[in-house]
Amino acid sequence: MTTRDELLIHLEEAAGNWVSSKSLGDILGVSRSTVLGHISRLKKDSYPIEYIPHKGYALRETSDLLVPRRIREGLETKAFGKKEILYFTEIDSTNLKAKGLAASGAPEGTIVISERQTKGRGRKTRGWFSPPRDGIYLSLILRPNIAPRSAPSMTLLTAVAIAETLLAVPGLEIAIKWPNDILARGRKLAGILTEMSTIGERIDYAVVGLGLNVNTSRFPDEIEDRATSILIETGQRVRRVTLAKEYLKWHEEYYDVFQRIGFEPIRKRWKELTNMMGQQVTVETIGREYTGKVQDIDDGGALILRDETGGYHRVIFGDVTLR
Ligand code: BTN
């Protein structure tokens, strides 16, 4: 963790109390002028830090930072977010970090979260627009006891958890699009990047990365007509901390169902939350394209299409275009 992140977490943990630059320096083992340098940069990046002479610095309690203390406060989960939450003001990609941690043995339920990503990653070689403090960029480490062929089910389960979270936001209408999108009015509101590592015929770990556009007011020109945020859809800013906690709760709930009963209840809910059933679609996969009507998703989360000759196709990944 960088000194800047440690400093921010320390201010946050002081819970609105004033901390002097001297004591911050002592705690972090750096000089007072280093502390002042970091504070000035954080303020420049619009972190709500206040100063009173002779008292010191405090982070405004209403700030909507995704720091561990805020996430843990009233978090209704058993494991997700109850162990380690790694927090960053800036990182290349939370998925990359989480994969490194998982490979060195981090337990299920470990979370990596950042206020900003400099190399946010999407599916294939795409990026993920990750402006500071506007969205939720969160990766969760899972160790599901499933075969690699069932990996898409982890993405679908995540999509259901996000959809349940978003259904509680007033004025927001959403639909799931296979395999990893949550759409509002046909535009992308959230994306999921599931990456995994296998040992023989089993999954060693899966990292499920969520990118959710919450309070983003503008997107770059290249994606402006394809992307949206809760703010753009509803005209309201929403507290990211609340959404992140709700999402973790839903995700854990469905993950428990998955482990106790299996994929079937999730599959059923997924079908209620998508607008793809019965739709004519084209799916582009590596070197092949399938066109047909969406018939179903199977017990591994694959998309089942029926083409015009009556033939069935099972597709495990690809880009879908609704016709
Ligand atoms: C997609 O729709 O292509 C998937 C987007 C996933 C973005 C999230 S943001 C948090 C996590 N870290 C990353 O680098 N990517 C995922």
Boltz pocket constraint, residues with backbone or C-beta under 6 A from the ligand:
constraints:
  - pocket:
      binder: B
      contacts: [[A, 92], [A, 93], [A, 94], [A, 95], [A, 96], [A, 117], [A, 119], [A, 120], [A, 121], [A, 122], [A, 123], [A, 124], [A, 126], [A, 127], [A, 128], [A, 136], [A, 137], [A, 138], [A, 139], [A, 180], [A, 181], [A, 190], [A, 191], [A, 192], [A, 193], [A, 209], [A, 210], [A, 211], [A, 212]]
      max_distance: 6.0
